[in-house]
Structures are given as C-alpha cells and as structure tokens.
Amino acid sequence: MEKVIWDIEANKVTSLLKEGKRVDGRKFDERRKVTVQKNISDNAEGSAKVNMGLTEVMAGVKMMLGTPYPDNPDKGTISVGAELLPLASPQFEVGPPRENAIEIARVVDRGIRESKTIDFKSLCIKEGELVWIAFIDFYVTNYDGNAFDAGSIAALAALNETKIPKVENDKIVKHEYSGKLKLAKQPLLSTVSKIAGELVLDPTLIEEKAQEARFSCAVSDDKTMCAFQKGIGGSFKASEIDQCIDLSFKSAKEIRKLV
C-alpha cells in the first residue's frame, strides 16, 4: 500500500515538472530555505544544526588523539559518519549504518578531504606517534529529502566552530583549548535530481521517489570543483553534467554566507 501511495505522489511530481512546475512551487534551480544554528552542543568541539526545508540535520565534531597511518606519519585525518535516525523517517531502521547512510557520509567526507579544507599536517602533534583525528558525525533528525547537502552544510558549519583541545603529557586537558581549527577552504555539496528529463536542485523526499538519476557536486570558495558523485540508475548527458556543476557553484555561493 505504501509503495502505491509513493507511486501516485511520484507521478504527480513528474506531471507537474512536464508543465514547468515543482510540487512546492520552487523554480527548478531554487534551493529550499536554509537556516543554520551553531554551537548547539557543550560537549562537542564544534557543532551545528541545519534546517533545509523540513529536512533537519545535527552535526558535531569531536577531536580525538590517535596514531597516524604508517604511510602518513606526520598527518592527522578526518572520519565522517552519518546516522539516519528512525525518528527522522519510517524508511530508516535501527541498527548499523545502511548503504544509503554510508554513501552520504563518504560523499560529504570526499568534499572536505579532496578540497584540502584541512591541512592534515597541522593535526600532527608528534610525528609517527600522535595526531589529531577529527570525527565529524551528523544525524538526520527529520527527513524530507537531500541529506547529502544538509549533511555537508551542517558538517562545514560545525568545522568552522571547532576548537582544538589543549594537550599536556600526550593527554587532552578537558575544557581547555589551544585555538580554533584552521580551514583553508569552504566546500559545499549541491545535489541535483533528474526527473522526467528535467534537472531540479535540492530534491524533496517526494522528488527523490520520482528521480531517475542524481548528481552531487562539491565546490569550494576558490572556485574549484573538488568532488562529485553520480547516484542511483539513469544517466546524464555531458551538457546536463555541465548544468549541474554550474548550479552547484551558484547554490554554494549563497549557502556559504550562512556557515
């Protein structure tokens, strides 16, 4: 029964797009309203909550001490995780991260990592022995589509507020800090869905049910594209990929003012 209902809603989305309209009245290249609330957690080194339409994501950054990888003895690193909580949507289940959560985390991670937003060498405390690992976790608490972009915005907003804990004798001094985490870039994801041959920015849940292909592109404030991901089935023409990238630069420029 649920599938029948979604099929009916998806058909409605498709019919409206053929008439040049979206279900919520937005233009094809228009993002939903985004609000960002920073420093929502006293226990995280950096945190933020993002509302993008009805989609809500909370992100936190925790700086932990660890051992560097053998092939990068003078570099720290990041680890990005995504949780699609059951309270956010009936389609999410309790248990280990499913494939969709893993994909979202990896795409957000790639945008931050490949843009060289964080100088991993600056996270080294003792070469070959001790480095900082920035754990960036975000939680989808209400879902109405496009956790990719909401997670990216929340992660970047949290990183912009992140403080580096003070270290003495190779141990963290609680509630004391040595300064803020320095970011060289400000990368953000923008996701476009292809539905009935049309390209729409920031798809809602209903639009996701109707999409035939998805393209997420991360761009930074130095006007470079740092990562992209083509999702689900379907395909894009070369000209459509170019259009998606152009939309990404335009959209990220506006959202970057909030983070």
Buried (B, 14 or more C-beta within 10 A) or exposed (E): EEEEEBEEBBEEBBEBBEEEBBBBEBEBBBBBEBEBEBEBBEEBBBBBBBBBBEBBBBBBBBBBBBEBEEEBBEBBBBBBBBBBBEEBBEEBEEEEBEEBBEBBBBBBBBBBBBBBBBEBEBBBEEEEEBBBBBBBBBBBBBBBBBBBBBBBBBBBBBBBBBBBBBBEEEEBEEEEEEEBBEBEBBBBBBBBBBBBEBBBBBBBBBBBBBBBBBBBBBBBBEEBBBBBBBBEEBEBEEEBBEBBBEBBBBBBEEBBEBB
